[in-house]
Amino acid sequence: MILGRMKEDVQTIFVKDPAARSTWEVICCYPGLHAIWLHRVAQLLWKHGLRFPARLISHVNRALTGVEIHPGAAIGRRVFIDHGMGVVIGETAQIGDDVLLYQGVVLGGTSSERSKRHPTIGDNVVIGAGATVLGPITVGRDARVGAGSVVIKSVPAGTTVVGVPGHIAGLTSETSSESDLLEHGQLPDPVLRTLSEILERQSRLEERLVEMEDGAPGLRMSPSAADNGGSNGRGRREAIYQALRDVIDPEVGVNVVDLGLIRGIEENGRGLEVRMVLTSPTHPSAGYLLEQVRRKVRRVTGGEPVEVVLLDEAWHWEDRVPHLRSGGGI
């Protein structure tokens, strides 16, 4: 039975770590595996009342692998500690089967009482690098904890938790495969999503106010962007860029003009074409930005057709240049 469990541990590493090349490499060079094996010896001694030898083996385990597991912690089958360094698992922690822990994970306590004070981790849970789970809480089955998160409340089964303190960012994909377990750094950002929604609603309210002002000139408080600089040539271009300064990239907190995302505005025979780039190819608010740019330009041009074209160019911080470049433009 012991040999069978050891073979199962080795096979688990082949499944969850694409860097594993051979059985001997896994057996000799994986500290997370060594930590699990030494913990089983320490836990066996702990259960038989041999507390000092158990703690001594736990201490040796920490020195050899960088993983500190209290011998009282209960760890299930096929648990893999990737890299291992800096992992801390407290005395009353309970870990289910098929759990994946990355380096720097802490399953800590929040009480000095001799009671259940450490987390309970369900089956098939992934806890990302540097994440901290504190207190006698439960992380439900199939949950994901994002890298660097601090979890202080119980996590429902099948959800993804990110942030400090941790908050639910969505449901875990039902179609996720073993390879998806490594994507613990690519997680949804609920704060960014909320900011995008707030900015979207604010923009719509501003448009409604402008429409009301246009319908009642006596109530008008400020001129629209279209009135600033005329309707043709350089003045029109200035008015468009000025309007686009109201479009904030929620991921960076800077408007698209000052970020240098707007590469040019041209007439294409069907209307205006706005050429722009994104700060990253996988920008989480790409749809929001494109729609806001389109609406702002249409507002300035009085409803003229506007096409926003994403260029296949990499953006860098050095691209933050003045928006009025030499040559081209309307």
C-alpha positions in Angstrom: 0.0 0.0 0.0 2.8 2.4 0.8 4.5 1.8 -2.5 1.2 2.2 -4.3 0.7 5.6 -2.7 4.2 6.6 -3.6 3.7 5.6 -7.2 0.4 7.6 -7.2 2.3 10.7 -6.0 4.8 10.4 -8.7 2.2 9.9 -11.4 0.3 13.0 -10.1 3.4 15.1 -10.8 3.5 13.9 -14.4 -0.1 14.9 -14.8 0.2 18.4 -13.2 3.7 19.5 -14.1 4.7 19.7 -17.8 8.4 20.1 -16.6 8.6 16.6 -15.3 10.7 14.5 -17.7 11.5 11.1 -16.0 10.6 9.1 -12.9 14.0 9.4 -11.4 14.0 13.2 -11.9 10.7 13.4 -10.1 11.8 11.2 -7.2 15.1 13.0 -6.7 14.4 16.6 -7.7 10.9 17.5 -6.5 11.0 19.0 -2.9 7.2 19.1 -2.8 7.1 15.4 -3.2 9.7 14.9 -0.5 7.8 17.1 1.8 4.6 15.0 1.4 6.5 11.8 2.0 8.3 13.1 5.1 5.0 14.5 6.4 3.4 11.1 6.2 6.1 9.7 8.4 5.7 12.6 10.9 1.9 12.3 10.9 2.1 8.6 11.6 4.3 9.3 14.7 2.0 12.1 15.7 -1.1 9.9 15.6 0.7 7.3 17.9 1.5 10.0 20.5 5.1 10.4 19.6 4.9 14.1 19.4 8.6 15.1 19.8 9.9 12.7 17.0 7.0 13.9 14.8 7.9 17.5 15.3 11.6 16.8 14.8 10.9 15.1 11.4 8.7 18.1 10.5 11.6 20.4 11.3 14.0 18.4 9.2 11.4 18.4 6.4 11.3 22.2 6.6 15.1 22.4 6.5 15.4 20.0 3.5 12.5 21.2 1.3 11.5 24.7 2.4 8.0 23.3 3.2 6.7 23.5 6.7 3.9 21.1 7.5 2.8 20.5 11.0 2.6 16.7 11.7 -1.0 17.2 12.9 -2.2 18.4 9.5 -4.3 16.0 7.4 -3.4 15.8 3.8 -5.3 13.7 1.2 -4.2 11.7 -1.8 -2.6 13.0 -5.0 -1.8 16.4 -3.4 1.0 18.2 -5.3 3.1 21.0 -3.9 4.7 22.7 -6.9 8.2 24.1 -6.2 7.3 24.1 -2.5 9.5 26.8 -1.1 7.7 28.9 1.6 4.6 26.7 1.9 3.3 26.6 5.5 0.5 24.3 6.5 -0.8 24.6 10.1 -1.7 21.9 12.7 -5.4 21.7 12.2 -5.4 22.2 8.4 -7.2 19.6 6.4 -6.5 19.1 2.6 -8.6 16.9 0.4 -7.6 14.9 -2.6 -6.2 16.1 -5.9 -5.2 19.5 -4.5 -2.5 21.7 -6.1 -0.6 24.1 -4.0 2.0 26.5 -5.5 5.0 28.1 -3.8 4.5 30.5 -0.9 1.0 29.2 0.0 0.1 29.6 3.7 -2.7 27.7 5.3 -2.6 29.6 8.6 -4.5 30.1 11.8 -6.1 33.2 13.4 -6.5 32.0 17.0 -4.2 30.9 19.8 -6.8 28.5 21.2 -6.3 24.8 21.0 -9.1 24.2 18.6 -9.8 24.0 14.9 -8.1 27.1 13.7 -6.7 26.3 10.2 -8.5 26.0 6.9 -10.2 23.0 5.4 -9.4 22.6 1.7 -11.8 20.6 -0.5 -11.0 18.2 -3.3 -9.6 19.4 -6.6 -8.7 22.9 -5.3 -6.0 25.0 -6.8 -4.3 27.6 -4.6 -2.0 30.0 -6.5 1.5 31.2 -5.7 1.8 33.4 -2.6 -1.9 33.0 -1.6 -2.8 33.0 2.1 -5.8 31.2 3.5 -6.5 32.1 7.2 -8.7 30.7 9.9 -11.1 27.8 10.3 -12.7 28.4 7.0 -13.6 26.1 4.1 -12.5 26.3 0.5 -15.1 24.3 -1.4 -14.5 21.6 -3.9 -13.2 22.7 -7.4 -12.5 26.2 -6.1 -9.6 28.3 -7.4 -7.6 30.8 -5.3 -5.7 33.3 -7.3 -2.0 34.0 -6.9 -1.3 36.5 -4.1 -4.9 36.4 -2.7 -5.7 36.6 1.0 -8.7 34.5 1.9 -10.4 35.1 5.2 -13.9 33.9 4.5 -15.2 30.5 3.3 -15.1 29.9 -0.4 -18.1 28.2 -2.1 -17.5 25.2 -4.2 -16.7 25.8 -7.9 -15.8 29.5 -7.6 -12.7 31.6 -8.3 -11.4 33.9 -5.6 -9.0 36.8 -6.1 -7.8 39.9 -4.3 -6.9 41.2 -0.8 -9.1 40.4 1.0 -10.3 37.6 -1.3 -13.6 38.0 -3.1 -15.5 35.8 -5.6 -14.6 36.7 -9.2 -16.7 34.1 -10.9 -17.4 30.5 -11.4 -14.7 27.9 -12.2 -15.0 26.6 -15.7 -16.8 23.3 -15.8 -14.7 22.4 -18.9 -11.3 23.1 -17.4 -8.6 20.5 -18.0 -5.5 19.6 -16.1 -3.5 22.1 -18.2 -5.8 24.9 -17.0 -4.5 24.4 -13.4 -1.3 26.3 -14.3 -3.3 29.4 -15.2 -3.6 30.6 -11.6 -2.2 34.0 -12.6 -4.7 34.6 -15.4 -7.8 35.4 -13.4 -10.8 37.7 -13.8 -10.6 41.1 -12.2 -14.0 42.0 -10.7 -12.8 45.4 -9.6 -11.8 46.3 -13.2 -15.0 44.9 -14.5 -17.0 47.1 -12.0 -15.0 50.2 -12.9 -15.7 49.6 -16.6 -19.4 49.3 -15.9 -19.4 52.5 -13.8 -17.5 54.4 -16.5 -19.9 53.1 -19.1 -23.0 54.2 -17.2 -21.4 57.6 -16.4 -20.7 58.1 -20.1 -24.4 57.3 -21.0 -25.6 59.7 -18.3 -23.3 62.5 -19.7 -24.7 61.9 -23.2 -28.3 62.1 -21.9 -27.5 65.4 -20.2 -26.0 66.8 -23.4 -29.1 65.7 -25.3 -31.3 67.4 -22.8 -29.2 70.6 -23.0 -29.3 70.5 -26.8 -33.1 70.2 -26.6 -33.4 73.1 -24.2 -30.8 75.8 -25.0 -31.8 77.9 -22.1 -30.6 75.2 -19.7 -27.4 74.6 -21.5 -24.4 74.8 -19.0 -21.4 74.1 -21.3 -20.6 73.9 -25.0 -20.2 70.4 -26.5 -16.9 69.3 -27.9 -18.2 69.9 -31.4 -18.5 73.6 -30.7 -14.8 73.8 -29.7 -12.7 74.6 -32.6 -15.1 74.5 -35.5 -16.3 71.5 -37.6 -13.4 71.1 -40.1 -9.7 70.7 -40.3 -7.4 71.1 -37.3 -10.1 72.4 -35.0 -12.3 69.4 -35.6 -9.4 67.1 -35.0 -8.6 68.9 -31.7 -12.3 68.6 -30.7 -12.2 64.8 -31.3 -9.0 64.3 -29.3 -10.4 66.5 -26.5 -13.5 64.3 -26.4 -11.4 61.1 -26.4 -9.6 62.4 -23.3 -12.9 61.4 -21.4 -12.3 57.8 -22.3 -10.4 56.3 -19.4 -8.6 53.0 -19.7 -9.7 51.4 -16.4 -6.8 49.0 -16.2 -4.3 51.9 -16.2 -6.4 54.9 -15.0 -5.2 57.2 -17.8 -7.2 58.4 -20.8 -6.6 56.8 -24.2 -5.0 59.9 -25.7 -2.4 60.5 -23.0 -1.6 56.8 -23.1 -0.9 57.0 -26.8 -3.4 54.4 -27.8 -4.9 56.6 -30.5 -2.6 56.2 -33.5 -4.5 58.3 -36.0 -7.9 59.6 -37.2 -8.5 59.5 -41.0 -11.4 59.9 -43.4 -12.0 56.7 -45.4 -14.8 57.8 -47.7 -17.4 56.2 -45.5 -16.8 58.3 -42.5 -14.0 58.5 -40.0 -11.6 55.7 -39.1 -9.9 55.8 -35.7 -6.8 53.7 -35.5 -5.8 52.6 -32.0 -3.9 50.0 -30.1 -4.4 48.4 -26.7 -2.0 48.3 -23.7 -2.0 44.5 -24.0 -3.3 42.0 -26.6 -5.6 40.4 -24.0 -7.0 43.7 -22.5 -10.0 42.8 -20.3 -11.8 46.0 -21.2 -11.2 46.0 -25.0 -14.8 46.0 -26.0 -15.6 48.9 -23.6 -12.8 51.0 -24.9 -13.7 50.5 -28.5 -17.3 51.3 -27.9 -16.5 54.5 -25.9 -14.1 55.8 -28.6 -16.8 55.2 -31.2 -19.5 57.0 -29.3 -17.3 59.9 -28.3 -16.2 60.6 -31.9 -19.8 60.2 -33.3 -20.9 62.8 -30.7 -18.4 65.3 -31.9 -19.1 64.7 -35.6 -22.8 64.8 -35.2 -23.5 61.1 -35.9 -21.1 60.6 -38.8 -20.2 56.9 -39.3 -17.1 55.9 -37.2 -15.0 52.8 -37.5 -12.5 51.9 -34.8 -9.6 49.8 -36.2 -7.3 47.9 -33.8 -3.8 47.8 -35.1 -1.6 44.8 -34.6 1.1 46.8 -32.8 2.6 46.4 -29.4 2.1 49.3 -26.9 4.9 50.5 -24.6 5.0 53.1 -21.9 7.3 55.1 -24.2 4.3 55.5 -26.5 2.8 58.2 -24.3 3.5 61.1 -26.7 1.5 64.3 -27.6 -1.5 63.4 -29.7 -0.9 66.0 -32.4 1.7 64.3 -34.6 3.1 65.8 -37.7 1.5 64.8 -41.0 -1.8 63.0 -41.8 -5.1 63.4 -39.9 -8.3 65.2 -40.7 
